[in-house]
């Protein structure tokens, strides 16, 4: 991989993992449009490690509190502090974990085309805009109940389809359920931790089986750039979200989808 490819793809992963615009779609499209060879599985693992490190670092205080309260809830067999939110993160991950194991290969083979990405980018972009428009935005993440957890967890399975966006679909359902924009985003980011960990673990197993040669400098650079850009993305997204809403991302998705249709039909 050339240095410019490493930097661009790492920035793409870091900036799009947590925005509602689909990181998987951009990692597929950028090499196609730029005429680059596929970056390879090892690089994908590295940039996912970077974004995972970023979200854990940003929410380190929250994560520590959730883990402590969750362990206390196991011991006392009742809700303790924010243990309910911790359980929601765990249970909300189960559907996408199972779906990933069952359907990941099918998605890789049949649903990675630019036209599929164009369709999902437009469709789920419009759905995000509609949810932002009708959402009551009067609930916080601590008020999430088991029905909310199930619906948001199930929605994550759709993100296996490139162009859907894991953060986008969880934000959409969260807004439909009445969460504030910031609450929906924070819960989406917390949900991303086990999801990225599981996805990265699956890719790592494939990498071990493939026994590919490894360019450690490229991987380290990609992880560092994706991690730094992801941390900054989370910081500014949460700062600006209530002010700008979802429509800038909706418009971006519509424009991107339209361009892809023109390019690939």
N, C-alpha and C positions, 0 to 999 in steps of 0.2 A: 504493500500500500504506500502511495505517495503521502508526504507530510500534509499537503492541503486536503487530501481525502480524509485523513485521520481527524484533522481539526474540524472540518465541515460536518462529518457524520457524528462526531462526538457532541458538537454544538446542537445538531439537529435532535439527537436523543435527549440531551439535557434540557433543551427548551420545550420540546413537545411532549415529553413523558407526562407532565403534570398540567399542561394546557389542554383544553377540550378540542384538540385538533388531530389527534391520533399520531403517536410516535411511530407505530409499526408501518403506517401508510407512508410516512415521510422517509423512513429508512429503506423502504422498497422503491419509492419514486425517485429519490435524489440520485442514486447510482444509475438508474435507467435514463433519466434526463441528462445527466452529466456524461454518460457513456463510460462509466467506471465498471470494473469487474466487481462482482459481489464481494463484500468486505469480509465474509467468512464468519463462521460460528464463534470463533475465539474472540473476535472483536465485539460481536454482539454481547457476549457474556461480560466483557470488560466494561462496556459503556453502561450496561445494566447494573453492574457493581457500583459504578460511580453514582448513578441516580439513587440507588438504594442507600448508599452512604449519606447522600445529601438529605434525603427525607428523614432518616434516622437522626442525623445531627440536628436538623431544624426542630424536630419534635422530641428531642431527647428528654426534656423535662416532663412532657405529657406522657411519653412512653414509660418512663420510670414510675410515674404515679399510677398508670394503668396496670403495669405488671405487679406492683405492690398490692394494689387493691384487689386484683384478680386472684393472686395467691391467698390473700386474706379471705376472700369469698369462698375459696375452696376449703379452707380450714374451718371457717365458721358456718359454711353451708347457707349463706344468705348474701344479699347484695351489700357490698362494703364500698363506700365512697363512689368511685367511678368504675367499679367492676362491671356494671351493666354495659357500659360503653366498650370495655375490653372484650366482653363476651360477644358483643355485636360485631366487632372487628373479626374475631375468630370465626363466628358462625357465618358472617357475610362472605368469607373467603371460600367456604366449602363448595358452593355450586360451581364457581369458576375453576377450582382445583380439579373437581371431578370432570367437568366439561373439557378441560385442557388435556387430561389424560386420555379421554375417549375420542376427542375430535381434532386434536392438534394436527395430526398427520393429514387428515382430510382437508383442513383449512390450508395447510402448506401446499397441497397439490392443486386444489381447485379454486381457491378464493384469493389468490394474490395478484390478480390481473389489474391493470390500471382502470379498466371500466368498472370492475367491482368496487374498487376504492372510490371512484368518482360517484357511483350511486350511493354508497353508504355515507360518504362525506356530505352529500347534499341532503339525503333523507334524515340522518341523525342531527345534522346541523339545524334543519328546520324544526325538528322535534325539540332541540335544546332551546331555540328561540321561543317556541310556544310555551315551554315549561317556565321559562324566565318571565314571560308575559303574564301567565295565569297564576303563578305561584303566590301563595299568601305571605311567605317569608316571615313567619312569626314563631318558629320553633328552633331550638338549639340542638346540637348533637347529643347533649346529655339527656334530651327528651326522646331520643330514638327508641322505639319499642320493637318487639319481635316481628310484627308485621312489616314495619319499615325495613328491618334487617333482611328479612326474606326477600322483599321486592328489590331492594338495592343489590343484594347478593346475586339474585337471579339475573338482574340486568347486566352484571359484569360478564356473564357468559357470552353476551352478544359481542363483547369487545375482542373475542377471538377472531372475528371477521375484520380484516384490515380496513381502516377508514372509519370504523365505528367510534373509537377512542374510549378507553376504559374510564378515564377521568370524565370525559364528556357524557357518557351514558349514566354514570353514577351521579354526576351533578344534575342531569336531567331528571332522574327519578327522585332525587333528594328534593329538588325544587317543586316537583309535582306533589310531594308529600308535605309541603309547607315549611321546609327548612329554609333558614336564611341563606343567602348566597355564601357567606363565610362559613356557616355551619356545614352546609353541603360540601364545600371545598375541603374543609378540615377533615370531615369523615372520609371523603374520597381519598385524601392523602394518607390517612391512617390505614385505610383498606389497601392502599398500594404497597405497603411494606411487606405483608405476607405474599401478596400476588407477585411482586417483583422477585422476592426470594424464591418462590416456587418455580417461576418461569426461568430464572437464572440457574436454579438447580437442575431443571430438566435439560437446559441447553448445555450445562456443564457435563452431564452424563453422556449426552450425544458427542460432545467434544472429546471426552476420554475414549469413547468407543472408536471415534474416527482416527485418533492418534495423529493429528495434524502437527506440522512443524509450527513453532510458536515464535513470533516476533515480540519479545517481552517489552521492548521500548515502545512499540506501537500500542500495545495493550495498556501499558502504564499511562501513556500520554492520553489515550482515549478515555480511560477511567477518570483521570484527573480533570480533563476538560469537561466531560459530561457531568461530573460531580459538582464542580464549581458553577457551571451554567445552570444546573438544576436547582441548586441552593438559591441562587439569585432569582431564578424564575419563581420559586415558591414564595420567597420573601415579597417580591413586588406584586405577584398575582393576588396574594391575600391583602396587601395594602391597598390595591386599587380596585378590587373586585366590586365592592359595594358602590363605588363611584361610577365605574364604566359598565357594569353589568355583563351580560353574555353576548350582546349583539355584535361587538367587534369580531368575536370568534365565529359567530354565525355567518356574518358577511364574508369573512375569510374563507370559510368552508364552502360557501356557495360559489365564490369566485374560483377557488381551487378546483372544485368539482366541474365547473363549466369549462375551465381550461383543459382539464384532462379529457373531457368528452370531445372537445375540438381536436386535441392532439392525437387521440387514439381511435377515432372512428373515421 
